[in-house]
Amino acid sequence: MLGAILVEPSVLDKCTIAGLLAEDFFREHHGWVYSAALACRDAGLDPGIITVAAELNKRGKLDESGGEPLLANLVAKCLTPIGVETHIKMVGDTARLRRTLVAAGQIAQLAYSEEDPSSVLEKAQSLIGGLVRVKDSGLEKLTGAHVEQAEGPEWGIPAIDGVTMGMAPGRMTIIAAPTGQGKSMLSGQIVRQFAGTGGRAAIFTMEMSNQEYLSRMAHAISGVRMRSSKSDPAFTEFEQEQLNDARSVIDKWDLYSSDKSSVSANGIAASVRALSSERPVGLVLIDYLQLMARGGDSHTNDAEALKAITGAMKGLAMEVGCHVVMVSQMNRASLSEMRRKESNLAECIITEEKFPIPFAESLMGGAVENDADLLVMLQKHPGEHCYNHVEVCVVKNRNGITGHSMMISNYALARLETMDLYAVGRVASGDLYKHRALLKDQGLYIGD
């Protein structure tokens, strides 16, 4: 670990975050080296062999610690600083165990004394309490800096932006719907919106290859319709230029994607941590949850596997400080359950037909949604005249209210679209009531 500090200065920050102290080292002269490295960093210097040796010499500890040969030997033993977190933990853990042994010996001596038992217990409790640092307990001082609400980039989706503070770090969103409702299109829009702000995102797509995901994204950005079969006409020269321009935009985004058909929660966490070591990852998208569960432990049932995955991903969001979006399937039984719940019906603004609003309890019996800070569910509008209208419903919001609004499914462009003023006017067709209702629904209405 000391060798890694001398090779890679950023390792020292990891030691500080872990709460490592100079007295945590078994060999005293190793503690001197660590203390000297901290002093170099505080002085704005990289803690290398030369600067640490100079600091030790200033303290009169250079020769006693072993001098520059010791420092060179430490560097020689460090093959790579990768994985140094394990060594940092080992140093801290063994230091705690040594202190525990010392405290245990002192408590044993107290127990053998002829002091009053109440006094012995009181002193023993004091010794044990002294072993626990505030940092170890997970407690931190609440200051004014903690008053602000966590905020993140906008979603670009009226139903979600209207009830949240954006893609806030440390939180997890689940997008759920039956097959063919537009889950992947919605999640793709979230990725494009986030990437457009300059953030780094990691995508784990188990349903399609990276190349297919890139192609869909290019069509969604360019506005060029995808070819559905070989009988469709080939792209014109202008359309090809539009697609190339879209790919140029994507190339500038900080996006990473994995198309492994089987990936575990631990594998995703390891990949995200590695990616975050270069630059913080702000968004992690997993499409989709049930495919992850299939590659898990065969001795657990589906509900337990799903719960373990969502718990792990929520932990990753808090650890890395990213926003995790997980896509989840819904079964047909959930649809039947939604239709039977008369109290949860809404009316389509366009056709005035009733349709069911999804509710959290219809998703895996509540096992999955418990870990989610935000649960977004999709429901297609009824009727042949609005087959491409889908309701985006925020049915659970741990930090605010819920709500829903309509979007347009454009399968040829692999995207869900909001309605602008022109589209609202066209759909309303002169009906002032529908016009005003659509403006409110899309977050475009300004008034009382």
Summary of the structure (lengths in Angstrom):
residues: 448
radius of gyration: 28.8
end to end distance: 62.8
largest distance: 97.0
contacts: 1337
relative contact order: 0.10
helix: 52%
strand: 14%
